[in-house]
Amino acid sequence: MNKLLLQAEVVHIEPLRYTPAGIPLLSVVLRHVSEQVEAGMKRKVECEVNAVVLGDQILGSLALQGLTLGSHILATGFLAKRSLKSTQLVMHINHIEHISN
């Protein structure tokens, strides 16, 4: 199973663009900060995750309406390679909930 649920702040939004197939694509960078327990010890976790949102339905109803720098969101999606020749991972978001910080 490949499912990722991430609570994060939007720290970068690129201009809307389109794939060669004409599908709208929005690229964002998400910043996550939390405290996790690992091996019985508390650990502060900070990371930035590159993410994309694809398609007319998701862009029109979720991502573009109210998604601004500094927005706090709960993003659900999956991980995939950036491209066929890349090993870098990117989160593909298929659901966004706006949350209060």
N, CA, C and O atoms as CSV, one atom per row, in Angstrom:
chain,resi,resn,atom,element,x,y,z
A,1,MET,N,N,0.847,-1.176,0.000
A,1,MET,CA,C,0.000,0.000,0.000
A,1,MET,C,C,0.888,1.234,0.000
A,1,MET,O,O,1.931,1.252,0.654
A,2,ASN,N,N,0.488,2.241,-0.713
A,2,ASN,CA,C,1.236,3.500,-0.818
A,2,ASN,C,C,0.266,4.626,-0.511
A,2,ASN,O,O,-0.424,5.118,-1.405
A,3,LYS,N,N,0.210,5.036,0.752
A,3,LYS,CA,C,-0.691,6.112,1.168
A,3,LYS,C,C,0.057,7.010,2.145
A,3,LYS,O,O,0.726,6.531,3.060
A,4,LEU,N,N,-0.065,8.308,1.940
A,4,LEU,CA,C,0.621,9.272,2.787
A,4,LEU,C,C,-0.391,10.288,3.297
A,4,LEU,O,O,-1.157,10.855,2.518
A,5,LEU,N,N,-0.392,10.513,4.589
A,5,LEU,CA,C,-1.236,11.511,5.240
A,5,LEU,C,C,-0.291,12.466,5.951
A,5,LEU,O,O,0.478,12.050,6.818
A,6,LEU,N,N,-0.344,13.750,5.590
A,6,LEU,CA,C,0.630,14.698,6.099
A,6,LEU,C,C,-0.048,15.997,6.506
A,6,LEU,O,O,-0.750,16.619,5.708
A,7,GLN,N,N,0.166,16.398,7.746
A,7,GLN,CA,C,-0.283,17.708,8.214
A,7,GLN,C,C,0.874,18.656,7.992
A,7,GLN,O,O,1.981,18.410,8.471
A,8,ALA,N,N,0.628,19.757,7.258
A,8,ALA,CA,C,1.742,20.608,6.868
A,8,ALA,C,C,1.295,22.033,6.590
A,8,ALA,O,O,0.105,22.338,6.501
A,9,GLU,N,N,2.296,22.893,6.457
A,9,GLU,CA,C,2.086,24.281,6.056
A,9,GLU,C,C,2.567,24.442,4.617
A,9,GLU,O,O,3.611,23.910,4.239
A,10,VAL,N,N,1.801,25.174,3.821
A,10,VAL,CA,C,2.193,25.430,2.437
A,10,VAL,C,C,3.241,26.541,2.455
A,10,VAL,O,O,2.960,27.658,2.889
A,11,VAL,N,N,4.458,26.230,1.980
A,11,VAL,CA,C,5.537,27.222,2.010
A,11,VAL,C,C,5.937,27.716,0.623
A,11,VAL,O,O,6.688,28.684,0.503
A,12,HIS,N,N,5.447,27.063,-0.417
A,12,HIS,CA,C,5.740,27.515,-1.781
A,12,HIS,C,C,4.649,26.996,-2.715
A,12,HIS,O,O,4.251,25.835,-2.630
A,13,ILE,N,N,4.172,27.857,-3.599
A,13,ILE,CA,C,3.194,27.473,-4.621
A,13,ILE,C,C,3.714,27.967,-5.959
A,13,ILE,O,O,3.965,29.160,-6.132
A,14,GLU,N,N,3.873,27.056,-6.899
A,14,GLU,CA,C,4.315,27.442,-8.238
A,14,GLU,C,C,3.100,27.819,-9.077
A,14,GLU,O,O,1.981,27.414,-8.762
A,15,PRO,N,N,3.306,28.582,-10.129
A,15,PRO,CA,C,2.184,28.911,-11.013
A,15,PRO,C,C,1.574,27.641,-11.622
A,15,PRO,O,O,2.270,26.660,-11.886
A,16,LEU,N,N,0.275,27.690,-11.831
A,16,LEU,CA,C,-0.433,26.577,-12.456
A,16,LEU,C,C,0.149,26.323,-13.845
A,16,LEU,O,O,0.376,27.259,-14.611
A,17,ARG,N,N,0.387,25.049,-14.164
A,17,ARG,CA,C,0.883,24.700,-15.495
A,17,ARG,C,C,0.112,23.484,-15.981
A,17,ARG,O,O,-0.728,22.937,-15.266
A,18,TYR,N,N,0.406,23.073,-17.194
A,18,TYR,CA,C,-0.304,21.949,-17.797
A,18,TYR,C,C,0.693,20.913,-18.300
A,18,TYR,O,O,1.755,21.266,-18.813
A,19,THR,N,N,0.354,19.641,-18.155
A,19,THR,CA,C,1.187,18.560,-18.665
A,19,THR,C,C,1.074,18.545,-20.190
A,19,THR,O,O,0.184,19.188,-20.747
A,20,PRO,N,N,1.963,17.819,-20.869
A,20,PRO,CA,C,1.838,17.702,-22.331
A,20,PRO,C,C,0.481,17.144,-22.765
A,20,PRO,O,O,0.046,17.390,-23.890
A,21,ALA,N,N,-0.187,16.399,-21.893
A,21,ALA,CA,C,-1.512,15.847,-22.200
A,21,ALA,C,C,-2.630,16.846,-21.914
A,21,ALA,O,O,-3.804,16.538,-22.120
A,22,GLY,N,N,-2.267,18.055,-21.432
A,22,GLY,CA,C,-3.269,19.084,-21.158
A,22,GLY,C,C,-3.899,19.016,-19.776
A,22,GLY,O,O,-4.910,19.674,-19.530
A,23,ILE,N,N,-3.330,18.240,-18.878
A,23,ILE,CA,C,-3.873,18.111,-17.519
A,23,ILE,C,C,-3.278,19.206,-16.635
A,23,ILE,O,O,-2.058,19.364,-16.584
A,24,PRO,N,N,-4.137,19.969,-15.931
A,24,PRO,CA,C,-3.615,21.009,-15.041
A,24,PRO,C,C,-2.789,20.401,-13.904
A,24,PRO,O,O,-3.141,19.354,-13.360
A,25,LEU,N,N,-1.691,21.068,-13.556
A,25,LEU,CA,C,-0.785,20.574,-12.530
A,25,LEU,C,C,-0.351,21.746,-11.657
A,25,LEU,O,O,0.119,22.768,-12.156
A,26,LEU,N,N,-0.514,21.583,-10.357
A,26,LEU,CA,C,-0.092,22.589,-9.393
A,26,LEU,C,C,0.985,21.974,-8.513
A,26,LEU,O,O,0.739,20.964,-7.855
A,27,SER,N,N,2.182,22.570,-8.490
A,27,SER,CA,C,3.283,22.099,-7.648
A,27,SER,C,C,3.378,22.966,-6.410
A,27,SER,O,O,3.306,24.192,-6.491
A,28,VAL,N,N,3.541,22.322,-5.261
A,28,VAL,CA,C,3.661,23.035,-3.985
A,28,VAL,C,C,4.778,22.399,-3.169
A,28,VAL,O,O,5.202,21.275,-3.439
A,29,VAL,N,N,5.244,23.134,-2.172
A,29,VAL,CA,C,6.178,22.590,-1.187
A,29,VAL,C,C,5.486,22.688,0.163
A,29,VAL,O,O,4.982,23.745,0.543
A,30,LEU,N,N,5.469,21.577,0.879
A,30,LEU,CA,C,4.826,21.495,2.187
A,30,LEU,C,C,5.880,21.338,3.268
A,30,LEU,O,O,6.840,20.585,3.106
A,31,ARG,N,N,5.696,22.057,4.380
A,31,ARG,CA,C,6.632,21.965,5.513
A,31,ARG,C,C,5.908,21.305,6.674
A,31,ARG,O,O,4.848,21.761,7.103
A,32,HIS,N,N,6.486,20.242,7.168
A,32,HIS,CA,C,5.905,19.490,8.291
A,32,HIS,C,C,6.823,19.602,9.501
A,32,HIS,O,O,8.040,19.466,9.384
A,33,VAL,N,N,6.227,19.851,10.664
A,33,VAL,CA,C,6.967,19.876,11.931
A,33,VAL,C,C,6.125,19.121,12.954
A,33,VAL,O,O,4.943,19.417,13.127
A,34,SER,N,N,6.728,18.152,13.628
A,34,SER,CA,C,5.999,17.408,14.659
A,34,SER,C,C,6.991,16.768,15.624
A,34,SER,O,O,8.207,16.848,15.445
A,35,GLU,N,N,6.444,16.141,16.636
A,35,GLU,CA,C,7.244,15.359,17.571
A,35,GLU,C,C,6.739,13.930,17.485
A,35,GLU,O,O,5.546,13.676,17.651
A,36,GLN,N,N,7.642,13.000,17.227
A,36,GLN,CA,C,7.295,11.589,17.078
A,36,GLN,C,C,8.042,10.777,18.129
A,36,GLN,O,O,9.081,11.196,18.640
A,37,VAL,N,N,7.495,9.614,18.437
A,37,VAL,CA,C,8.169,8.699,19.358
A,37,VAL,C,C,8.796,7.586,18.526
A,37,VAL,O,O,8.123,6.901,17.756
A,38,GLU,N,N,10.115,7.429,18.706
A,38,GLU,CA,C,10.855,6.402,17.991
A,38,GLU,C,C,11.743,5.673,18.986
A,38,GLU,O,O,12.534,6.300,19.691
A,39,ALA,N,N,11.618,4.369,19.045
A,39,ALA,CA,C,12.395,3.542,19.981
A,39,ALA,C,C,12.230,4.039,21.414
A,39,ALA,O,O,13.177,4.018,22.200
A,40,GLY,N,N,11.014,4.487,21.748
A,40,GLY,CA,C,10.716,4.945,23.093
A,40,GLY,C,C,11.202,6.341,23.421
A,40,GLY,O,O,11.051,6.795,24.556
A,41,MET,N,N,11.780,7.031,22.455
A,41,MET,CA,C,12.312,8.374,22.674
A,41,MET,C,C,11.556,9.374,21.810
A,41,MET,O,O,11.155,9.068,20.687
A,42,LYS,N,N,11.369,10.579,22.352
A,42,LYS,CA,C,10.748,11.640,21.576
A,42,LYS,C,C,11.760,12.206,20.590
A,42,LYS,O,O,12.933,12.390,20.914
A,43,ARG,N,N,11.281,12.476,19.386
A,43,ARG,CA,C,12.150,13.003,18.334
A,43,ARG,C,C,11.415,14.111,17.596
A,43,ARG,O,O,10.275,13.930,17.169
A,44,LYS,N,N,12.074,15.266,17.446
A,44,LYS,CA,C,11.492,16.357,16.671
A,44,LYS,C,C,11.731,16.067,15.191
A,44,LYS,O,O,12.849,15.770,14.771
A,45,VAL,N,N,10.661,16.160,14.416
A,45,VAL,CA,C,10.737,15.875,12.991
A,45,VAL,C,C,10.392,17.141,12.222
A,45,VAL,O,O,9.349,17.750,12.458
A,46,GLU,N,N,11.261,17.536,11.309
A,46,GLU,CA,C,11.023,18.670,10.420
A,46,GLU,C,C,11.413,18.242,9.016
A,46,GLU,O,O,12.480,17.663,8.813
A,47,CYS,N,N,10.547,18.525,8.043
A,47,CYS,CA,C,10.897,18.200,6.664
A,47,CYS,C,C,10.076,19.053,5.708
A,47,CYS,O,O,9.020,19.580,6.057
A,48,GLU,N,N,10.593,19.172,4.499
A,48,GLU,CA,C,9.859,19.803,3.414
A,48,GLU,C,C,9.615,18.745,2.357
A,48,GLU,O,O,10.512,17.978,2.008
A,49,VAL,N,N,8.392,18.712,1.853
A,49,VAL,CA,C,7.981,17.695,0.891
A,49,VAL,C,C,7.484,18.389,-0.368
A,49,VAL,O,O,6.602,19.246,-0.309
A,50,ASN,N,N,8.056,18.013,-1.509
A,50,ASN,CA,C,7.532,18.476,-2.790
A,50,ASN,C,C,6.260,17.703,-3.076
A,50,ASN,O,O,6.204,16.490,-2.875
A,51,ALA,N,N,5.230,18.413,-3.550
A,51,ALA,CA,C,3.952,17.765,-3.816
A,51,ALA,C,C,3.321,18.350,-5.073
A,51,ALA,O,O,3.623,19.474,-5.475
A,52,VAL,N,N,2.438,17.564,-5.685
A,52,VAL,CA,C,1.705,18.018,-6.860
A,52,VAL,C,C,0.236,17.665,-6.706
A,52,VAL,O,O,-0.123,16.690,-6.045
A,53,VAL,N,N,-0.610,18.486,-7.335
A,53,VAL,CA,C,-2.035,18.216,-7.440
A,53,VAL,C,C,-2.352,18.242,-8.928
A,53,VAL,O,O,-1.994,19.192,-9.625
A,54,LEU,N,N,-3.020,17.204,-9.416
A,54,LEU,CA,C,-3.303,17.078,-10.844
A,54,LEU,C,C,-4.806,17.010,-11.104
A,54,LEU,O,O,-5.557,16.481,-10.284
A,55,GLY,N,N,-5.240,17.541,-12.236
A,55,GLY,CA,C,-6.599,17.341,-12.707
A,55,GLY,C,C,-7.543,18.490,-12.461
A,55,GLY,O,O,-7.381,19.261,-11.515
A,56,ASP,N,N,-8.537,18.594,-13.330
A,56,ASP,CA,C,-9.534,19.664,-13.262
A,56,ASP,C,C,-10.332,19.648,-11.967
A,56,ASP,O,O,-10.483,20.686,-11.323
A,57,GLN,N,N,-10.844,18.488,-11.577
A,57,GLN,CA,C,-11.734,18.407,-10.422
A,57,GLN,C,C,-11.030,18.817,-9.137
A,57,GLN,O,O,-11.545,19.641,-8.382
A,58,ILE,N,N,-9.876,18.256,-8.888
A,58,ILE,CA,C,-9.184,18.559,-7.638
A,58,ILE,C,C,-8.681,19.993,-7.617
A,58,ILE,O,O,-8.723,20.634,-6.567
A,59,LEU,N,N,-8.211,20.516,-8.735
A,59,LEU,CA,C,-7.725,21.892,-8.771
A,59,LEU,C,C,-8.866,22.877,-8.558
A,59,LEU,O,O,-8.727,23.831,-7.793
A,60,GLY,N,N,-9.982,22.653,-9.222
A,60,GLY,CA,C,-11.091,23.592,-9.117
A,60,GLY,C,C,-11.742,23.607,-7.750
A,60,GLY,O,O,-12.103,24.669,-7.244
A,61,SER,N,N,-11.895,22.438,-7.146
A,61,SER,CA,C,-12.670,22.384,-5.915
A,61,SER,C,C,-11.848,22.478,-4.640
A,61,SER,O,O,-12.350,22.937,-3.614
A,62,LEU,N,N,-10.590,22.048,-4.689
A,62,LEU,CA,C,-9.833,21.991,-3.440
A,62,LEU,C,C,-8.587,22.854,-3.421
A,62,LEU,O,O,-8.438,23.713,-2.553
A,63,ALA,N,N,-7.710,22.636,-4.352
A,63,ALA,CA,C,-6.369,23.203,-4.242
A,63,ALA,C,C,-6.328,24.702,-4.473
A,63,ALA,O,O,-5.658,25.411,-3.723
A,64,LEU,N,N,-7.010,25.201,-5.469
A,64,LEU,CA,C,-6.892,26.622,-5.783
A,64,LEU,C,C,-7.769,27.500,-4.911
A,64,LEU,O,O,-7.465,28.678,-4.722
A,65,GLN,N,N,-8.844,26.955,-4.378
A,65,GLN,CA,C,-9.742,27.756,-3.553
A,65,GLN,C,C,-9.223,27.786,-2.115
A,65,GLN,O,O,-9.390,26.826,-1.362
A,66,GLY,N,N,-8.612,28.868,-1.759
A,66,GLY,CA,C,-8.150,29.045,-0.386
A,66,GLY,C,C,-6.767,28.497,-0.092
A,66,GLY,O,O,-6.297,28.619,1.039
A,67,LEU,N,N,-6.103,27.901,-1.059
A,67,LEU,CA,C,-4.754,27.410,-0.829
A,67,LEU,C,C,-3.778,28.559,-1.066
A,67,LEU,O,O,-3.565,28.984,-2.202
A,68,THR,N,N,-3.192,29.052,0.017
A,68,THR,CA,C,-2.280,30.180,-0.063
A,68,THR,C,C,-1.032,29.870,0.751
A,68,THR,O,O,-1.011,28.927,1.542
A,69,LEU,N,N,-0.002,30.668,0.552
A,69,LEU,CA,C,1.193,30.517,1.378
A,69,LEU,C,C,0.800,30.654,2.835
A,69,LEU,O,O,0.044,31.557,3.193
A,70,GLY,N,N,1.295,29.788,3.661
A,70,GLY,CA,C,0.980,29.817,5.075
A,70,GLY,C,C,-0.250,29.017,5.451
A,70,GLY,O,O,-0.526,28.843,6.638
A,71,SER,N,N,-1.001,28.523,4.466
A,71,SER,CA,C,-2.164,27.672,4.757
A,71,SER,C,C,-1.706,26.414,5.482
A,71,SER,O,O,-0.671,25.836,5.151
A,72,HIS,N,N,-2.478,26.002,6.464
A,72,HIS,CA,C,-2.217,24.738,7.154
A,72,HIS,C,C,-3.221,23.727,6.629
A,72,HIS,O,O,-4.431,23.951,6.659
A,73,ILE,N,N,-2.689,22.601,6.143
A,73,ILE,CA,C,-3.543,21.614,5.495
A,73,ILE,C,C,-3.258,20.215,6.010
A,73,ILE,O,O,-2.212,19.945,6.600
A,74,LEU,N,N,-4.207,19.344,5.771
A,74,LEU,CA,C,-4.039,17.916,5.953
A,74,LEU,C,C,-4.149,17.336,4.552
A,74,LEU,O,O,-5.228,17.343,3.959
A,75,ALA,N,N,-3.048,16.836,4.022
A,75,ALA,CA,C,-2.995,16.340,2.647
A,75,ALA,C,C,-2.936,14.818,2.656
A,75,ALA,O,O,-2.183,14.217,3.423
A,76,THR,N,N,-3.738,14.207,1.796
A,76,THR,CA,C,-3.742,12.763,1.628
A,76,THR,C,C,-3.364,12.452,0.191
A,76,THR,O,O,-3.843,13.099,-0.740
A,77,GLY,N,N,-2.515,11.472,0.016
A,77,GLY,CA,C,-2.109,11.107,-1.328
A,77,GLY,C,C,-1.169,9.920,-1.311
A,77,GLY,O,O,-1.271,9.039,-0.457
A,78,PHE,N,N,-0.246,9.910,-2.272
A,78,PHE,CA,C,0.689,8.797,-2.400
A,78,PHE,C,C,2.030,9.326,-2.896
A,78,PHE,O,O,2.120,10.450,-3.390
A,79,LEU,N,N,3.060,8.515,-2.763
A,79,LEU,CA,C,4.398,8.883,-3.218
A,79,LEU,C,C,4.682,8.242,-4.574
A,79,LEU,O,O,4.302,7.099,-4.829
A,80,ALA,N,N,5.357,8.997,-5.434
A,80,ALA,CA,C,5.773,8.496,-6.746
A,80,ALA,C,C,7.066,9.187,-7.141
A,80,ALA,O,O,7.406,10.240,-6.602
A,81,LYS,N,N,7.784,8.594,-8.082
A,81,LYS,CA,C,8.996,9.229,-8.592
A,81,LYS,C,C,8.619,10.493,-9.357
A,81,LYS,O,O,7.561,10.559,-9.983
A,82,ARG,N,N,9.492,11.491,-9.299
A,82,ARG,CA,C,9.255,12.753,-10.000
A,82,ARG,C,C,9.088,12.518,-11.498
A,82,ARG,O,O,8.252,13.158,-12.136
A,83,SER,N,N,9.871,11.610,-12.059
A,83,SER,CA,C,9.780,11.284,-13.484
A,83,SER,C,C,10.294,9.862,-13.674
A,83,SER,O,O,10.767,9.232,-12.728
A,84,LEU,N,N,10.200,9.368,-14.890
A,84,LEU,CA,C,10.642,7.999,-15.158
A,84,LEU,C,C,12.109,7.775,-14.838
A,84,LEU,O,O,12.486,6.695,-14.382
A,85,LYS,N,N,12.944,8.785,-15.071
A,85,LYS,CA,C,14.391,8.623,-14.879
A,85,LYS,C,C,14.878,9.130,-13.517
A,85,LYS,O,O,16.067,9.026,-13.214
A,86,SER,N,N,13.988,9.670,-12.703
A,86,SER,CA,C,14.375,10.246,-11.422
A,86,SER,C,C,14.135,9.256,-10.292
A,86,SER,O,O,13.259,8.395,-10.381
A,87,THR,N,N,14.921,9.386,-9.233
A,87,THR,CA,C,14.662,8.605,-8.019
A,87,THR,C,C,14.077,9.479,-6.913
A,87,THR,O,O,13.745,8.984,-5.836
A,88,GLN,N,N,13.950,10.786,-7.182
A,88,GLN,CA,C,13.402,11.718,-6.197
A,88,GLN,C,C,11.894,11.479,-6.056
A,88,GLN,O,O,11.180,11.343,-7.049
A,89,LEU,N,N,11.421,11.431,-4.799
A,89,LEU,CA,C,10.006,11.199,-4.537
A,89,LEU,C,C,9.232,12.508,-4.455
A,89,LEU,O,O,9.749,13.530,-4.003
A,90,VAL,N,N,7.975,12.453,-4.905
A,90,VAL,CA,C,7.052,13.586,-4.849
A,90,VAL,C,C,5.722,13.063,-4.329
A,90,VAL,O,O,5.277,11.985,-4.724
A,91,MET,N,N,5.091,13.820,-3.450
A,91,MET,CA,C,3.755,13.457,-2.982
A,91,MET,C,C,2.732,13.893,-4.016
A,91,MET,O,O,2.728,15.047,-4.445
A,92,HIS,N,N,1.864,12.973,-4.417
A,92,HIS,CA,C,0.741,13.288,-5.301
A,92,HIS,C,C,-0.495,13.409,-4.412
A,92,HIS,O,O,-0.964,12.420,-3.848
A,93,ILE,N,N,-1.011,14.615,-4.294
A,93,ILE,CA,C,-2.135,14.883,-3.391
A,93,ILE,C,C,-3.446,14.607,-4.121
A,93,ILE,O,O,-3.664,15.082,-5.235
A,94,ASN,N,N,-4.322,13.825,-3.469
A,94,ASN,CA,C,-5.641,13.621,-4.040
A,94,ASN,C,C,-6.761,14.106,-3.122
A,94,ASN,O,O,-7.936,14.034,-3.482
A,95,HIS,N,N,-6.397,14.603,-1.929
A,95,HIS,CA,C,-7.400,15.197,-1.040
A,95,HIS,C,C,-6.715,16.209,-0.116
A,95,HIS,O,O,-5.655,15.932,0.447
A,96,ILE,N,N,-7.327,17.368,0.029
A,96,ILE,CA,C,-6.798,18.411,0.907
A,96,ILE,C,C,-7.903,18.899,1.840
A,96,ILE,O,O,-9.021,19.176,1.407
A,97,GLU,N,N,-7.572,18.999,3.123
A,97,GLU,CA,C,-8.470,19.625,4.095
A,97,GLU,C,C,-7.730,20.819,4.685
A,97,GLU,O,O,-6.577,20.692,5.095
A,98,HIS,N,N,-8.375,21.957,4.729
A,98,HIS,CA,C,-7.788,23.123,5.382
A,98,HIS,C,C,-8.029,22.993,6.876
A,98,HIS,O,O,-9.142,22.697,7.308
A,99,ILE,N,N,-6.984,23.214,7.664
A,99,ILE,CA,C,-7.103,23.115,9.129
A,99,ILE,C,C,-6.617,24.397,9.756
A,99,ILE,O,O,-5.854,25.146,9.146
A,100,SER,N,N,-7.052,24.651,10.966
A,100,SER,CA,C,-6.568,25.849,11.674
A,100,SER,C,C,-5.284,25.486,12.390
A,100,SER,O,O,-5.112,24.353,12.839
A,101,ASN,N,N,-4.382,26.451,12.496
A,101,ASN,CA,C,-3.075,26.159,13.094
A,101,ASN,C,C,-3.100,26.365,14.552
A,101,ASN,O,O,-2.086,26.167,15.221
